[in-house]
Structures are given as structure tokens and as C-alpha cells.
Amino acid sequence: MKSKKNLVFLGMMGSGKSSIGSLVAKKLKLQFVDIDKEIEKNLKITIRKIFETKGEDYFRKIEEKITLKELKLNSIVISLGGGAFTNKNIRREVLKNHISFWLNWDNKILIERIKNNKKRPLTINATDKDLIDLIKNRTNIYSKALYEIKCDNLTKNEIVNKIQKIYETN
């Protein structure tokens, strides 16, 4: 029996929320929503530009509004932005009504993926120590997800299959 609950992917930027979420949605024949892309589509501006021109606080307010709206839909796959789950309203909604998956990777892998990435406003001038601190702070929050998927030694297909099995038992 398939659940009507949404599958929600959370984790650090660079953890594969969008790519894994998209693959899971295709496999389960469900709609896929990438919150960061929804924000850019709604505001007709990149997230980096939002951070540069309006600041992080403005971005987080928009992120909350769009995320909570998308979470009202049923039976879809949602990829949250890296910081979205740190918002208590988003986190409460996800934990109460949805199936959440934390895509967890070793810090070294994440740092390699996100360091100096010009598309990611929080990492542009960040040192390795800054990134490790960010990962540590968020890990405490991400660990509240219903399921943790340790991704380090898995292929994308193995991650997708693991998530599919969990979803089908819910």
C-alpha cells in the first residue's frame, strides 16, 4: 500500500537531495518538487541573487512560505533547501505529516562538493572550518528526520532502492 504522505529529502547542500529526489519520484511515478527551484521560479531570480540583494532573512521567509505551501500537496517527492529543515515551522510540519529522509554524507565528501561553489551563497568565502561548523550545527537538526540514509558507500541506485523499500512499507 502506497502512502499518501510526501517523501521529503533533507540534508546539507551537495548531499544529492535534488538528484536523488528526482530519481525516486521517477521510480515511484510521483511528482517531484525542488523547493530551491520553486523559489527561483516564483521570484524570477537566482537564490544567490536573493542572498546578495535581499539577504538571508528575506530568503528564509520566502523559503518557509513556499515550502509550507508545497507540503500541503499529497503523494509528492520534495527536495528541501539545505537550511530549510532548520526552520522550526517547516521541521514541525515535515516531522508530523511526512516521510523524511536525511541524506547523510561524510564531512570530507560534502566539503569537496560544496567548497567555493559560486551557486551556494553560504559557501562562497567559507573556510573548511566554517563548513565543518555549519555541517555540525545542522547535523543535530537533520538527525530528527524519520530516516537517515548513510550515503558514503552507496551508488545513487542503491540509495534510491533503499528509499523505495522504506516508502513501500509506510
N, C-alpha and C positions, 0 to 999 in steps of 0.2 A: 504493500500500500504506500503510494507516494504521499508525502506530506504536503500540505498547502503552505507550510511555513517557508519563508525565504531562506536561502543559503547566503550567509553574509561572510565575506572574506575580509580579514583584518590583519594587520602586521605592519612592519616597517616599510617605508618606501624601498622599492627594489626587491621586495620579497616575492613578487610574482602574483600579487592579488588580481591584477587585470588579466594577465595571460592565463593563469590557472582558472580564474573565474569564467573567462570566455570559453575555455575548453570544457569545463564542467557543464556550463549552460548548453553547449552544442550536444554533448553526450546525453544529457538528460532532456534535451529538446525543450529548454526553458529560455525565457528572455534573459538577456544579460544587460545590467546597468553598471557602468563605471561612473562613480559619483564625481570624480575629478573632471571627466569628460562632460558630464551633465552641467557642472558649474561653468565650464568654459563655453558650452553651447548656450546656456541661459544668459550669460553676461557678454558673450561675443568677445572674449578677451582671454589670454592665457593666464594660468594660475600664477606664473612668475610675474606677469604684468600687474595682476591684482595685488600681490605682495609688495611690488615696487611702488605702485601708485596709491593704494588704499591701505596697505598694512595688513599684518596677520590677523588682528582683531576683527577687521571687516570681513576678511576671508572666512574666518571661523564662524561668524554669524550666518553668512550665506551658506556655508557648508552644512551647518545644523539645519537650516530651513529646508534645503534641497534634500538632504539625507532623510529627514523625518518624513517628508512628502513621499519619497520613493519607497520607504519602508512600509507605507500603508498598502502597497500592492501585494498580491499573493503569488506564491509559486514562481518567484524570480530569483536570479542569482545577482548579488550586489557586491561590488568591489568598493570598499570604503577607502577614503584617502588615508595616508599613514597616520595622521593625527586625529582623525575623526572619532575614534573609539576613546580618546582621552576626554571627550565631551560627555559629561555625566548624563545629559538627556538622551543623547544618541546611544550611549552604552546601556542605559536602563532599558530603552526600547528594544535594542538588539538582544539583550540577555533575557528579557521577559517573553518575547514573541517570535524569536527567530532561531535558526540553527547557525551558530557562529563557529568559524574556523580561523584559528590563528596560524598563519604560515610562518613558522619559526626557523630561522637560519642561524648558523654560527656567525658571530660578530665580524670575523675576518671577511667572510663572503659578502656580507651586507656592506661593509665599508668599501670593499673593492667595487661593488656595483653602484654605490651612490656618491662616492667622493668626487668632488669637483664636477658634478653633473649640473650643467647650466639650467636645466629644466626644473630642478628641485631647489626652490628658494632657500630652504633651511640648510642646504649643504654647500652652497657656492663658496664660501670662505671658511668652511668648518675644518678644524684640525681632526686628526684621528681621535684625540681625546674628547673633543666636542661630540663627535659622532658616537663614541662609546658611551658617553654620559647620556645622550639622547636615547640610545638603544636601551640602556639600563633603566632609565626612568619609564620608558614606555613598556618595557617587558613586564613590569609589575602590573600594569593595567591590562595588557594583552593577555596575560595569564588567566584572566577572568573568563575568557572565551569558553564556550561549551566544549570545543575540541581543539587540541593542539596537534598540529601536524609538523613533526620534525623533518624538515625537507633536505637536510645536508646530503644524505647519501641516496636520494631518490631521484628518478627521472621525472619529467613532467607527467608522463603517462602513469607512472606509479602513484604520484600524488593524486592525480585525477581519479584513478581507480579506488584508492583508499577513501577519498571523499565520497565517491558514488556509493560505496558499500555502507558507509555511515548514514548517508542520506536515505538509502532504501530501507534501513532498519528503524528509522524515526517515524 
